[in-house]
Amino acid sequence: MDVPEIDYRGELPPHRQIAAWILARIESGELQPGQPIDSEKDLMNAFGVARTTARRAIAYLRETGAVRTVAGRGSYVTGRG
């Protein structure tokens, strides 16, 4: 998985940068409705961030309606991002 480097001095906080990367993958068609997004653990490892940051990124995507989370199963693209 080729991920951008987090810009800790950038305008967007790290969790929003991760969310923007996932949204770009959804908008490009790389991730289709119904497909799972990366888990918190995957995002932690890929970006080198804390679990809280990964969790906030997924929560932000959920708030925007881009993903839905199923307890114990993961988060999935809704197609409404």
N, C-alpha and C positions, 0 to 999 in steps of 0.2 A: 504494500500500500504506500503510494507516494503522497506524503503529506507536507504541507507548507510548514515552515518554522514559525513558531509563535513569536510575535513581536510584542514583547512586554512593555515597550515604550510607545506602542501604537495607540491610536485613538480608541479602538475597540478593546474591551477586556478579553482575556484569553478565552473564556467560555463562548463569547460571541464570535471570536475568530474561528473556533472549532465548528460552531453552529453554521457559520457562513460557508465553510468548506463543505459541510454535509448538504446544505441547501443547494450549493452549486452542483453537486453530484446529482441531486434530485432533478434540478432544472435542466441539466444536460441529458437526462435520460439514463444515466449510468445506474441510478437507483430508481426502480419502478414502484408504483403503488403495490403494497402488500409485501414488498421485500424488507428484510430486516436491515437496520442500520447497525453500525459497529457498537459493540457493548461498551459499557463504562471501562472495563478492563482493557479492551482493545484500544480505546481512545487514550487511556492513561499511558499505555506502552508506546503507542505511535507518536504521541505529542510530548511525552515526558512531563505530564501534568499530574496533579493530585486528583484523587477520586472525586473530591468536591467540585473541582473544575469540570471534569467530565460529566458529572451528574447535572451540574447547572447548564451545560451545553444541551443535554438531552431535554431537560426541563424547559429550556427556552424554545426548543423545537416543538415540544408538546404544546406550549402556550400559543404558539403561532399556528397550530393546527397542521404542521407539516408531518408530524409523526403521532402515533398513538402507542402507548405502552401497555403491555399485558403482563401483569405481575408474574414473576418467575419465568417468563418466556423471552422478554426483550421488547424492543421498540421497532415499529414498522412504519414504513412510508404510507401516508394516507392519500397522497395525490392532491392535497389541498394547500400546499406550501406557499 
